[in-house]
Amino acid sequence: MNNIERLPIDSDLLHTFVTIARYGNLTAAAGRLHRTQSAISVQLRKLESGLATSLFARTPRGMTLTPAGEKLLPRAQAILTGIREAAELFDEPLTGSIRVGLPDDFDETLLEQILGAFSRAHPGVHVEARSGCTSTYPEKIDSGLLDLAVCSSPDNRLGKALGTEATVWAAKTGAVCREDDVAPLAILDRNCWWRNLPTDALDAAGRGYTIAFRSSSFASLQAAIRAGFAIGVLPEYCLGSGLTALSKNDGFPELPSARRSIAVSKDAPADLASAMAMAISEAWSNRVC
């Protein structure tokens, strides 16, 4: 028997590995997989034993990928995608139309992964997608103006959870912001929970600030922060190249996390909504953070 035949690698083990990598701790991964923490710990040990390497490093903040884990992750994601695509080969092709609402903090790579993957898998489905402020999506779901939407807020309880994500104080990488400095703020100027979040938090903490930049666009907000013109609040996912998170050590208070979820209208075509929800979940799981 050769080495490949002896390796206990199957899709279930890889799915567990990818889920732990996504959430960064065993408790959250266990909840997502609807298993006990001890059960997924056993699966992880089995995978690591079969590969004769350590895939995660345990830290006070959770689980981080080792170099071996970083090497395996894209391969594991590709294998799982291939298995799902193989299973769909003999499905009846989907037809019809679906209206989808996506957050405008999803960048072009994530949008391309969601919409591209869905279109390739279901070429007979017409998709009407919009990108915008998620605060309007629950009402549009209830009224039937959208079939499916990704919703996000600290008090969001709609639909199936994608995960809980931290909101962070973002600044240009290398920027110096002392605790007694008046903070120049970039504000998301629209009617949603993001608008008052930074000012309410600083008011409660007793820290001074000025409004330096207003925009209704996440992309413009990121640009102003990346330029070093202002400090702002972003989803942790939006911390890309050139941006860093500030903390209590910099004089900034903690912020509430947001629950991202997929909400589906009661009148949505069930098969199309299920396929779109899967495309969104997979793209979100495979995103580069």
Residue frames relative to the residue before (quaternion, step in Angstrom):
aa qw qx qy qz dx dy dz
M 1.0000 0.0000 0.0000 0.0000 0.00 0.00 0.00
N 0.3393 -0.7614 0.5108 0.2103 3.60 -0.76 0.95
N 0.7311 -0.4517 0.2889 0.4219 3.55 -1.33 0.20
I 0.6338 0.5414 -0.3402 0.4354 3.58 0.98 -0.83
E 0.6614 0.5108 -0.3122 0.4518 3.60 0.96 -0.84
R 0.6783 0.4972 -0.2921 0.4554 3.57 1.10 -0.63
L 0.5903 0.6042 -0.3775 0.3794 3.61 1.12 -0.49
P 0.2889 -0.7747 0.5356 0.1716 3.62 -0.65 1.08
I 0.2878 0.7478 -0.5419 0.2536 3.58 0.56 1.15
D 0.1341 0.7651 -0.6231 0.0912 3.55 -0.73 1.05
S 0.7199 -0.4674 0.2872 0.4252 3.54 -1.27 0.24
D 0.6150 0.5576 -0.3568 0.4285 3.60 1.05 -0.66
L 0.6581 0.4948 -0.3054 0.4784 3.58 0.98 -0.86
L 0.6621 0.5024 -0.3080 0.4629 3.57 0.96 -0.84
H 0.6238 0.5367 -0.3358 0.4582 3.57 1.04 -0.77
T 0.6402 0.5140 -0.3153 0.4759 3.57 1.00 -0.83
F 0.6481 0.5264 -0.3091 0.4553 3.58 0.93 -0.92
V 0.6813 0.4841 -0.2904 0.4660 3.60 0.85 -0.96
T 0.6534 0.5134 -0.3187 0.4560 3.60 1.00 -0.77
I 0.6362 0.5035 -0.3318 0.4814 3.61 0.97 -0.77
A 0.6414 0.5234 -0.3226 0.4589 3.58 0.98 -0.85
R 0.6541 0.5253 -0.3156 0.4433 3.57 0.99 -0.78
Y 0.7889 0.3560 -0.1791 0.4678 3.58 0.76 -1.04
G 0.3921 -0.7755 0.4345 0.2368 3.57 1.19 -0.37
N 0.7842 0.1299 -0.1586 0.5857 3.59 1.23 0.25
L 0.6176 -0.6069 0.3723 0.3342 3.54 -1.17 0.70
T 0.6304 0.5571 -0.3498 0.4122 3.60 0.96 -0.76
A 0.6843 0.4696 -0.2843 0.4799 3.57 0.87 -0.96
A 0.6471 0.5144 -0.3223 0.4613 3.59 0.97 -0.82
A 0.6387 0.5269 -0.3297 0.4537 3.59 0.97 -0.81
G 0.6442 0.5178 -0.3184 0.4643 3.57 1.00 -0.80
R 0.6565 0.5127 -0.3071 0.4603 3.56 0.98 -0.84
L 0.7363 0.4151 -0.2194 0.4872 3.57 1.01 -0.85
H 0.3606 -0.7519 0.4728 0.2848 3.59 1.34 -0.12
R 0.5464 0.5543 -0.4233 0.4638 3.53 0.97 0.99
T 0.5778 -0.5621 0.4407 0.3949 3.55 -1.26 0.18
Q 0.6234 -0.5452 0.4050 0.3874 3.53 -1.23 0.49
S 0.6439 0.5253 -0.3303 0.4477 3.59 0.99 -0.78
A 0.6357 0.5433 -0.3344 0.4345 3.59 1.04 -0.73
I 0.7154 0.4160 -0.2829 0.4849 3.59 0.87 -0.82
S 0.5560 0.5710 -0.3964 0.4558 3.60 1.21 -0.38
V 0.6328 0.5210 -0.3207 0.4746 3.58 1.04 -0.80
Q 0.6520 0.5119 -0.3162 0.4614 3.59 0.96 -0.86
L 0.6520 0.5123 -0.3193 0.4588 3.57 0.94 -0.87
R 0.6545 0.5045 -0.3189 0.4640 3.60 0.93 -0.86
K 0.6286 0.5364 -0.3317 0.4552 3.59 1.03 -0.77
L 0.6650 0.4934 -0.3001 0.4736 3.58 0.96 -0.86
E 0.6705 0.4952 -0.2968 0.4659 3.57 0.91 -0.93
S 0.6385 0.5209 -0.3231 0.4653 3.57 1.05 -0.76
G 0.6684 0.5109 -0.2988 0.4506 3.57 0.95 -0.87
L 0.7232 0.4059 -0.2293 0.5095 3.55 1.08 -0.74
A 0.3196 -0.7787 0.4776 0.2516 3.57 1.33 -0.20
T 0.6595 0.4377 -0.3324 0.5128 3.54 0.94 0.91
S 0.4478 -0.6564 0.5319 0.2926 3.55 -1.28 0.36
L 0.2614 -0.8036 0.5227 0.1128 3.58 -0.77 1.06
F 0.7861 0.1978 -0.1026 0.5765 3.59 1.19 -0.50
A 0.2523 -0.7037 0.6370 0.1883 3.51 -1.28 0.52
R 0.3414 -0.7373 0.5481 0.1984 3.58 -0.87 0.94
T 0.0069 -0.7930 0.6079 -0.0387 3.58 -0.79 1.05
P 0.6727 -0.4835 0.3455 0.4409 3.63 -1.19 0.24
R 0.7110 0.4463 -0.2610 0.4767 3.61 1.13 -0.56
G 0.7580 -0.3353 0.2089 0.5190 3.59 1.23 -0.05
M 0.6805 -0.4576 0.3847 0.4237 3.54 -1.12 -0.78
T 0.0412 -0.7836 0.6197 0.0188 3.57 -0.89 0.93
L 0.5455 -0.6378 0.4359 0.3250 3.56 -1.06 0.73
T 0.3754 -0.6661 0.5956 0.2464 3.53 -1.14 0.73
P 0.6911 -0.4245 0.3374 0.4780 3.64 -1.19 0.04
A 0.6397 0.5103 -0.3303 0.4705 3.60 1.02 -0.74
G 0.6464 0.5159 -0.3155 0.4652 3.58 1.03 -0.79
E 0.6235 0.5311 -0.3274 0.4712 3.58 1.04 -0.81
K 0.6568 0.5138 -0.3033 0.4610 3.58 1.03 -0.81
L 0.7029 0.4797 -0.2692 0.4509 3.57 0.98 -0.86
L 0.5848 0.6541 -0.3771 0.2966 3.61 0.95 -0.89
P 0.7162 0.4241 -0.3073 0.4613 3.68 0.64 -0.89
R 0.6159 0.5338 -0.3489 0.4626 3.60 1.09 -0.62
A 0.6571 0.5119 -0.3100 0.4584 3.57 0.94 -0.89
Q 0.6475 0.5133 -0.3178 0.4651 3.59 0.98 -0.86
A 0.6582 0.5061 -0.3096 0.4634 3.58 0.96 -0.84
I 0.6373 0.5270 -0.3266 0.4576 3.59 0.99 -0.81
L 0.6744 0.4922 -0.2988 0.4621 3.59 0.88 -0.93
T 0.6285 0.5175 -0.3321 0.4763 3.57 1.04 -0.76
G 0.6565 0.5194 -0.3073 0.4526 3.59 0.96 -0.86
I 0.6356 0.5218 -0.3284 0.4647 3.59 1.01 -0.77
R 0.6672 0.4937 -0.3069 0.4658 3.57 0.93 -0.88
E 0.6537 0.5080 -0.3168 0.4629 3.58 0.98 -0.81
A 0.6298 0.5229 -0.3363 0.4657 3.58 1.04 -0.72
A 0.6552 0.5194 -0.3093 0.4531 3.58 1.00 -0.81
E 0.6909 0.4864 -0.2707 0.4613 3.57 1.18 -0.59
L 0.4301 0.7435 -0.4428 0.2573 3.58 1.26 -0.22
F 0.7942 0.3092 -0.1430 0.5032 3.55 0.97 -0.85
D 0.4015 0.6882 -0.4918 0.3510 3.56 1.24 0.42
E 0.5399 -0.5739 0.4954 0.3657 3.53 -1.24 0.46
P 0.4807 -0.6859 0.4496 0.3103 3.63 -0.78 0.93
L 0.4260 -0.6979 0.5188 0.2497 3.55 -1.06 0.81
T 0.0414 -0.7704 0.6358 0.0254 3.55 -1.15 0.69
G 0.5228 0.6272 -0.4767 0.3257 3.54 -1.30 0.32
S 0.4197 -0.6832 0.5267 0.2822 3.57 -1.20 -0.49
I 0.0679 -0.7853 0.6151 0.0172 3.53 -1.21 0.60
R 0.2540 -0.7570 0.5895 0.1218 3.57 -1.06 0.88
V 0.0807 -0.8371 0.5382 -0.0554 3.52 -0.62 1.25
G 0.1671 -0.7683 0.6099 0.0986 3.57 -1.05 0.82
L 0.0638 -0.8056 0.5889 -0.0096 3.58 -0.76 1.10
P 0.5477 -0.6251 0.4327 0.3492 3.62 -1.05 0.64
D 0.4383 -0.7003 0.4882 0.2812 3.59 -1.01 0.69
D 0.5600 0.5454 -0.4313 0.4505 3.60 1.21 0.24
F 0.4763 0.6034 -0.4638 0.4404 3.61 1.26 0.09
D 0.3340 -0.7656 0.5106 0.2036 3.59 -0.66 1.05
E 0.7307 -0.4540 0.2793 0.4266 3.56 -1.32 0.20
T 0.6154 0.5526 -0.3566 0.4346 3.61 1.06 -0.64
L 0.6815 0.4776 -0.2847 0.4757 3.57 0.91 -0.92
L 0.6377 0.5162 -0.3284 0.4681 3.59 0.98 -0.80
E 0.6477 0.5168 -0.3167 0.4616 3.57 0.97 -0.85
Q 0.6488 0.5162 -0.3220 0.4571 3.58 0.98 -0.81
I 0.6749 0.4929 -0.3006 0.4596 3.60 0.91 -0.88
L 0.7627 0.3958 -0.2162 0.4636 3.54 0.58 -1.18
G 0.6465 0.5253 -0.3244 0.4482 3.58 1.02 -0.76
A 0.6659 0.5003 -0.3037 0.4627 3.57 0.90 -0.94
F 0.6629 0.5001 -0.3153 0.4593 3.59 0.93 -0.85
S 0.6769 0.5045 -0.3001 0.4442 3.59 0.87 -0.92
R 0.6541 0.5036 -0.3177 0.4666 3.58 1.01 -0.76
A 0.7014 0.4665 -0.2692 0.4668 3.58 0.98 -0.85
H 0.8083 0.1630 -0.0510 0.5635 3.58 1.08 -0.72
P 0.0519 -0.8574 0.5117 0.0189 3.60 0.54 1.15
G 0.6574 0.5299 -0.3172 0.4318 3.59 1.17 -0.38
V 0.6168 0.5391 -0.3421 0.4604 3.59 1.30 0.03
H 0.2924 -0.7286 0.5937 0.1765 3.56 -0.95 0.92
V 0.1282 -0.7960 0.5901 0.0403 3.57 -0.75 1.08
E 0.1025 -0.7450 0.6565 0.0596 3.54 -0.94 0.97
A 0.0019 0.8339 -0.5484 0.0623 3.57 -0.16 1.31
R 0.0784 -0.7674 0.6339 0.0559 3.53 -1.17 0.67
S 0.2158 -0.7469 0.6165 0.1247 3.53 -1.20 0.65
G 0.3114 0.7651 -0.5110 0.2377 3.58 -0.66 1.01
C 0.7609 -0.3501 0.2945 0.4601 3.50 -1.35 -0.38
T 0.3988 -0.7594 0.4619 0.2256 3.58 -0.63 1.09
S 0.5222 0.6558 -0.4197 0.3479 3.61 1.19 -0.34
T 0.6749 0.4836 -0.2973 0.4715 3.60 1.18 -0.47
Y 0.5565 0.6769 -0.3741 0.3036 3.58 1.19 -0.42
P 0.6192 0.5449 -0.3815 0.4174 3.67 0.88 -0.68
E 0.6571 0.4980 -0.3114 0.4725 3.58 0.96 -0.83
K 0.6615 0.5010 -0.3076 0.4656 3.59 0.98 -0.81
I 0.6108 0.5234 -0.3450 0.4838 3.60 1.12 -0.60
D 0.6747 0.5050 -0.2924 0.4520 3.59 0.88 -0.97
S 0.7340 0.4221 -0.2353 0.4772 3.58 0.98 -0.85
G 0.5245 -0.6646 0.3997 0.3514 3.59 1.24 -0.10
L 0.4503 0.6872 -0.4613 0.3349 3.60 1.22 0.26
L 0.7430 0.1927 -0.1527 0.6225 3.56 1.30 -0.35
D 0.4008 -0.7032 0.5328 0.2470 3.56 -1.11 0.70
L 0.7947 -0.0013 0.0607 0.6040 3.55 1.06 -0.81
A 0.0583 0.8054 -0.5876 0.0513 3.59 -1.03 0.72
V 0.3742 -0.6614 0.5964 0.2588 3.52 -1.28 0.53
C 0.1039 -0.8051 0.5839 0.0117 3.57 -0.60 1.19
S 0.0174 -0.8103 0.5849 -0.0318 3.57 -1.12 0.64
S 0.3738 0.6762 -0.5883 0.2386 3.55 -0.94 1.00
P 0.6496 -0.5223 0.3601 0.4189 3.62 -1.17 0.32
D 0.7721 0.3277 -0.1831 0.5128 3.61 1.03 -0.72
N 0.3391 0.7583 -0.4888 0.2665 3.59 1.23 0.36
R 0.0035 -0.8031 0.5952 -0.0296 3.57 -0.78 1.04
L 0.4459 0.7183 -0.4357 0.3088 3.58 1.24 0.25
G 0.8984 0.1679 -0.0522 0.4025 3.49 -1.35 0.43
K 0.7041 -0.4369 0.3728 0.4177 3.49 -1.38 -0.46
A 0.4513 -0.7297 0.4496 0.2486 3.56 -0.72 1.08
L 0.2921 -0.6920 0.6312 0.1932 3.51 -1.18 0.77
G 0.6901 -0.4034 0.2804 0.5313 3.55 1.09 -0.69
T 0.4430 -0.6465 0.5462 0.2958 3.53 -1.36 0.14
E 0.0900 -0.8273 0.5546 -0.0037 3.54 -0.74 1.08
A 0.4724 -0.6727 0.4961 0.2795 3.53 -1.01 0.85
T 0.2346 -0.6912 0.6530 0.2021 3.53 -1.28 0.50
V 0.1320 -0.8325 0.5380 0.0021 3.56 -0.85 0.96
W 0.4717 -0.5899 0.5649 0.3322 3.52 -1.36 0.37
A 0.1161 -0.8253 0.5521 0.0229 3.57 -0.58 1.14
A 0.0143 0.7785 -0.6265 0.0355 3.55 -1.08 0.82
K 0.6359 -0.4920 0.4136 0.4272 3.53 -1.30 0.25
T 0.5417 -0.6214 0.4568 0.3343 3.56 -0.99 0.86
G 0.7963 0.2623 -0.2204 0.4984 3.55 -0.81 1.03
A 0.4878 0.6658 -0.4399 0.3539 3.58 1.23 -0.16
V 0.2818 -0.7437 0.5839 0.1629 3.56 -1.08 0.77
C 0.0612 0.7942 -0.5994 0.0783 3.58 -0.68 1.08
R 0.2001 -0.8123 0.5402 0.0915 3.56 -0.19 1.28
E 0.6571 -0.5639 0.3442 0.3630 3.53 -1.18 0.67
D 0.7323 0.4102 -0.2448 0.4853 3.60 1.07 -0.65
D 0.4587 0.6736 -0.4558 0.3579 3.61 1.25 0.12
V 0.4360 -0.6247 0.5675 0.3125 3.57 -1.21 0.53
A 0.3372 -0.7857 0.4883 0.1750 3.57 -0.55 1.16
P 0.2770 -0.7366 0.5885 0.1854 3.62 -0.83 0.95
L 0.1750 -0.8429 0.5054 0.0593 3.57 -0.40 1.23
A 0.2239 -0.6891 0.6685 0.1679 3.49 -1.31 0.64
I 0.1473 -0.8250 0.5453 0.0188 3.57 -0.61 1.19
L 0.3564 -0.6824 0.5922 0.2381 3.56 -1.07 0.80
D 0.1553 -0.8564 0.4914 0.0311 3.54 -0.04 1.37
R 0.5014 0.5923 -0.4931 0.3932 3.55 0.14 1.34
N 0.6207 -0.5993 0.3743 0.3400 3.54 -1.23 0.44
C 0.4969 0.6089 -0.4818 0.3876 3.55 0.26 1.30
W 0.7278 -0.4663 0.2866 0.4132 3.58 -1.28 0.23
W 0.5745 0.6083 -0.3777 0.3966 3.61 1.18 -0.46
R 0.6061 0.6265 -0.3664 0.3254 3.59 0.97 -0.83
N 0.7997 0.3080 -0.1509 0.4927 3.59 0.75 -1.03
L 0.4295 0.7388 -0.4487 0.2617 3.60 1.23 -0.20
P 0.7253 0.4321 -0.2932 0.4486 3.67 0.67 -0.91
T 0.6831 0.4803 -0.3071 0.4566 3.62 0.88 -0.84
D 0.6307 0.5243 -0.3390 0.4609 3.60 1.01 -0.77
A 0.6657 0.5106 -0.3034 0.4518 3.58 0.95 -0.89
L 0.6926 0.4623 -0.2836 0.4755 3.60 0.93 -0.85
D 0.5975 0.5451 -0.3575 0.4669 3.59 1.09 -0.67
A 0.6754 0.4980 -0.2939 0.4577 3.58 0.91 -0.93
A 0.7027 0.4503 -0.2579 0.4867 3.56 1.12 -0.71
G 0.4371 -0.7185 0.4408 0.3138 3.59 1.27 -0.21
R 0.4777 0.6625 -0.4476 0.3641 3.59 1.13 0.56
G 0.4484 -0.7073 0.4844 0.2529 3.56 -0.97 0.85
Y 0.0326 0.7918 -0.6083 0.0440 3.54 -1.17 0.64
T 0.1646 -0.7230 0.6506 0.1639 3.52 -1.37 0.20
I 0.4353 -0.6550 0.5395 0.3007 3.56 -1.21 0.48
A 0.1220 -0.8305 0.5429 0.0240 3.56 -0.47 1.23
F 0.8115 0.0612 0.0145 0.5809 3.59 1.10 -0.60
R 0.0578 -0.7750 0.6289 0.0215 3.55 -1.05 0.87
S 0.1419 0.7761 -0.6061 0.1008 3.54 -1.02 0.81
S 0.3922 -0.6967 0.5443 0.2540 3.56 -1.19 0.52
S 0.6664 0.5039 -0.2734 0.4768 3.58 1.30 -0.01
F 0.4700 -0.6642 0.5066 0.2851 3.57 -0.94 0.90
A 0.6328 0.5493 -0.3382 0.4284 3.58 0.98 -0.81
S 0.6665 0.4844 -0.2960 0.4833 3.60 0.97 -0.86
L 0.6136 0.5484 -0.3386 0.4562 3.57 1.05 -0.78
Q 0.6593 0.5024 -0.2992 0.4727 3.57 0.91 -0.94
A 0.6491 0.5314 -0.3225 0.4385 3.59 0.95 -0.87
A 0.6606 0.5040 -0.3070 0.4640 3.59 0.95 -0.88
I 0.6629 0.4869 -0.3057 0.4797 3.58 1.01 -0.78
R 0.6592 0.5167 -0.3078 0.4514 3.58 0.92 -0.91
A 0.6484 0.5196 -0.3106 0.4616 3.59 1.13 -0.63
G 0.4805 -0.6690 0.4386 0.3594 3.58 1.23 -0.28
F 0.4415 0.7163 -0.4364 0.3188 3.56 1.29 0.21
A 0.8138 -0.0005 0.0551 0.5785 3.57 1.06 -0.71
I 0.3707 -0.6571 0.6026 0.2601 3.52 -1.45 0.08
G 0.0366 0.8236 -0.5642 0.0442 3.58 -0.95 0.76
V 0.4941 -0.6297 0.5138 0.3088 3.51 -1.39 0.08
L 0.0150 0.7992 -0.5973 0.0653 3.57 -0.85 1.07
P 0.5491 -0.5195 0.4949 0.4287 3.57 -1.25 0.19
E 0.5993 -0.5864 0.3970 0.3732 3.57 -1.02 0.72
Y 0.5800 0.6054 -0.3548 0.4137 3.56 1.13 -0.71
C 0.6892 0.5075 -0.2762 0.4371 3.60 1.08 -0.75
L 0.5082 0.6271 -0.4415 0.3919 3.59 1.23 0.01
G 0.0643 0.8117 -0.5732 0.0921 3.56 -0.09 1.28
S 0.7995 -0.2481 0.2110 0.5046 3.52 -1.25 -0.49
G 0.7987 0.2937 -0.2286 0.4728 3.56 -0.96 0.91
L 0.7119 0.3930 -0.2482 0.5265 3.58 1.28 -0.10
T 0.0693 -0.7814 0.6190 0.0392 3.54 -1.16 0.65
A 0.4486 -0.6828 0.5075 0.2736 3.57 -1.22 0.50
L 0.2860 -0.7332 0.5942 0.1658 3.55 -1.06 0.85
S 0.2060 -0.8008 0.5574 0.0741 3.56 -1.18 0.58
K 0.7606 -0.3274 0.2798 0.4858 3.55 -1.31 -0.28
N 0.6080 0.5720 -0.3479 0.4269 3.57 1.10 -0.68
D 0.6928 0.4309 -0.2584 0.5173 3.58 1.24 -0.49
G 0.5899 -0.6083 0.3491 0.4002 3.56 1.31 0.07
F 0.5807 0.5741 -0.3815 0.4331 3.59 1.19 0.44
P 0.4437 -0.7269 0.4580 0.2547 3.60 -0.79 1.00
E 0.6119 -0.5309 0.4306 0.3978 3.55 -1.29 0.33
L 0.2600 -0.7614 0.5808 0.1238 3.54 -1.22 0.66
P 0.5464 -0.6149 0.4362 0.3647 3.61 -1.11 0.52
S 0.4503 -0.6485 0.5389 0.2937 3.54 -1.22 0.55
A 0.3239 -0.7302 0.5679 0.1984 3.54 -1.27 0.42
R 0.3120 -0.7218 0.5853 0.1977 3.56 -1.08 0.75
R 0.1779 -0.7610 0.6168 0.0934 3.54 -0.75 1.09
S 0.0635 0.8040 -0.5870 0.0708 3.57 -0.96 0.86
I 0.3713 -0.6812 0.5791 0.2507 3.51 -1.35 0.26
A 0.1105 -0.7977 0.5925 0.0205 3.55 -0.56 1.22
V 0.1472 -0.7948 0.5874 0.0395 3.56 -0.99 0.90
S 0.4621 -0.6741 0.5072 0.2734 3.56 -0.95 0.90
K 0.5626 -0.6147 0.4358 0.3400 3.57 -1.10 0.70
D 0.7164 0.4279 -0.2475 0.4924 3.60 1.18 -0.49
A 0.4249 0.7174 -0.4601 0.3050 3.60 1.27 0.09
P 0.5251 -0.5955 0.4873 0.3637 3.61 -1.13 0.58
A 0.4478 -0.7592 0.4003 0.2506 3.56 -0.38 1.28
D 0.6878 0.4892 -0.3065 0.4402 3.59 0.86 -0.89
L 0.6625 0.4921 -0.3044 0.4756 3.58 1.01 -0.79
A 0.6452 0.5188 -0.3223 0.4591 3.58 0.98 -0.83
S 0.6446 0.5202 -0.3212 0.4591 3.57 0.99 -0.81
A 0.6670 0.4976 -0.2997 0.4666 3.59 0.95 -0.87
M 0.6658 0.4859 -0.3096 0.4740 3.60 0.97 -0.80
A 0.6235 0.5338 -0.3396 0.4593 3.59 1.00 -0.78
M 0.6430 0.5147 -0.3222 0.4666 3.59 1.01 -0.76
A 0.6437 0.5218 -0.3227 0.4573 3.59 0.96 -0.85
I 0.6585 0.4978 -0.3036 0.4758 3.59 0.99 -0.86
S 0.6696 0.5130 -0.3039 0.4428 3.59 0.86 -0.95
E 0.6730 0.4927 -0.3001 0.4628 3.58 0.94 -0.88
A 0.6582 0.4989 -0.3176 0.4658 3.58 0.92 -0.84
W 0.6529 0.5038 -0.3147 0.4700 3.59 0.98 -0.81
S 0.6504 0.5119 -0.3199 0.4610 3.59 0.98 -0.80
N 0.7505 0.4163 -0.2078 0.4693 3.59 1.01 -0.84
R 0.4025 0.7382 -0.4722 0.2646 3.58 1.26 -0.01
V 0.4147 -0.6714 0.5505 0.2723 3.55 -1.24 0.49
C 0.1801 -0.8145 0.5464 0.0752 3.59 -0.53 1.17
